Amino acid sequence: MNIAYWIVAGLLALFYFYAGTMKVIRSRDQLRPMMAWVDRVPLPVVRALGTVEVLGATGLLLPPLTGIAPSLASAAAVGFVLLQTGAIAVHLTGEDRRITLNLGLLVTAAVTLWLATAR
């Protein structure tokens, strides 16, 4: 279970670290080709989401790695489940109905949560 956690959580953290960093440093015009929803959300909200994603990615890896407050990894996984639930709602309420990636991330976050609690 420990190896499975590190593989799944590592991949999830890598994705969120990259996506979050892009939301923090790129302009709306640069994000638009990848994320059609950025025009419907204020830029400070996009930046805040990126910051939350980077912090969540860190929370998946650092607490179990250091042994300091390892339950924070479960909290980060719960946060990603909630984040993707909201993301799916945003996609479905707008004209962009592509939610395949969001569903995959939701399932991956749920598996990460299960693995974090089963360790």
Secondary structure as a PSIPRED ss2 file (coil, helix, strand):
# PSIPRED VFORMAT (PSIPRED V4.0)

   1 M C   1.000  0.000  0.000
   2 N H   0.000  1.000  0.000
   3 I H   0.000  1.000  0.000
   4 A H   0.000  1.000  0.000
   5 Y H   0.000  1.000  0.000
   6 W H   0.000  1.000  0.000
   7 I H   0.000  1.000  0.000
   8 V H   0.000  1.000  0.000
   9 A H   0.000  1.000  0.000
  10 G H   0.000  1.000  0.000
  11 L H   0.000  1.000  0.000
  12 L H   0.000  1.000  0.000
  13 A H   0.000  1.000  0.000
  14 L H   0.000  1.000  0.000
  15 F H   0.000  1.000  0.000
  16 Y H   0.000  1.000  0.000
  17 F H   0.000  1.000  0.000
  18 Y H   0.000  1.000  0.000
  19 A H   0.000  1.000  0.000
  20 G H   0.000  1.000  0.000
  21 T H   0.000  1.000  0.000
  22 M H   0.000  1.000  0.000
  23 K H   0.000  1.000  0.000
  24 V H   0.000  1.000  0.000
  25 I H   0.000  1.000  0.000
  26 R C   1.000  0.000  0.000
  27 S C   1.000  0.000  0.000
  28 R H   0.000  1.000  0.000
  29 D H   0.000  1.000  0.000
  30 Q H   0.000  1.000  0.000
  31 L H   0.000  1.000  0.000
  32 R C   1.000  0.000  0.000
  33 P C   1.000  0.000  0.000
  34 M C   1.000  0.000  0.000
  35 M C   1.000  0.000  0.000
  36 A H   0.000  1.000  0.000
  37 W H   0.000  1.000  0.000
  38 V H   0.000  1.000  0.000
  39 D H   0.000  1.000  0.000
  40 R H   0.000  1.000  0.000
  41 V C   1.000  0.000  0.000
  42 P C   1.000  0.000  0.000
  43 L H   0.000  1.000  0.000
  44 P H   0.000  1.000  0.000
  45 V H   0.000  1.000  0.000
  46 V H   0.000  1.000  0.000
  47 R H   0.000  1.000  0.000
  48 A H   0.000  1.000  0.000
  49 L H   0.000  1.000  0.000
  50 G H   0.000  1.000  0.000
  51 T H   0.000  1.000  0.000
  52 V H   0.000  1.000  0.000
  53 E H   0.000  1.000  0.000
  54 V H   0.000  1.000  0.000
  55 L H   0.000  1.000  0.000
  56 G H   0.000  1.000  0.000
  57 A H   0.000  1.000  0.000
  58 T H   0.000  1.000  0.000
  59 G H   0.000  1.000  0.000
  60 L H   0.000  1.000  0.000
  61 L H   0.000  1.000  0.000
  62 L H   0.000  1.000  0.000
  63 P H   0.000  1.000  0.000
  64 P H   0.000  1.000  0.000
  65 L H   0.000  1.000  0.000
  66 T H   0.000  1.000  0.000
  67 G C   1.000  0.000  0.000
  68 I C   1.000  0.000  0.000
  69 A C   1.000  0.000  0.000
  70 P C   1.000  0.000  0.000
  71 S H   0.000  1.000  0.000
  72 L H   0.000  1.000  0.000
  73 A H   0.000  1.000  0.000
  74 S H   0.000  1.000  0.000
  75 A H   0.000  1.000  0.000
  76 A H   0.000  1.000  0.000
  77 A H   0.000  1.000  0.000
  78 V H   0.000  1.000  0.000
  79 G H   0.000  1.000  0.000
  80 F H   0.000  1.000  0.000
  81 V H   0.000  1.000  0.000
  82 L H   0.000  1.000  0.000
  83 L H   0.000  1.000  0.000
  84 Q H   0.000  1.000  0.000
  85 T H   0.000  1.000  0.000
  86 G H   0.000  1.000  0.000
  87 A H   0.000  1.000  0.000
  88 I H   0.000  1.000  0.000
  89 A H   0.000  1.000  0.000
  90 V H   0.000  1.000  0.000
  91 H H   0.000  1.000  0.000
  92 L H   0.000  1.000  0.000
  93 T H   0.000  1.000  0.000
  94 G C   1.000  0.000  0.000
  95 E C   1.000  0.000  0.000
  96 D C   1.000  0.000  0.000
  97 R C   1.000  0.000  0.000
  98 R C   1.000  0.000  0.000
  99 I C   1.000  0.000  0.000
 100 T H   0.000  1.000  0.000
 101 L H   0.000  1.000  0.000
 102 N H   0.000  1.000  0.000
 103 L H   0.000  1.000  0.000
 104 G H   0.000  1.000  0.000
 105 L H   0.000  1.000  0.000
 106 L H   0.000  1.000  0.000
 107 V H   0.000  1.000  0.000
 108 T H   0.000  1.000  0.000
 109 A H   0.000  1.000  0.000
 110 A H   0.000  1.000  0.000
 111 V H   0.000  1.000  0.000
 112 T H   0.000  1.000  0.000
 113 L H   0.000  1.000  0.000
 114 W H   0.000  1.000  0.000
 115 L H   0.000  1.000  0.000
 116 A H   0.000  1.000  0.000
 117 T H   0.000  1.000  0.000
 118 A H   0.000  1.000  0.000
 119 R C   1.000  0.000  0.000
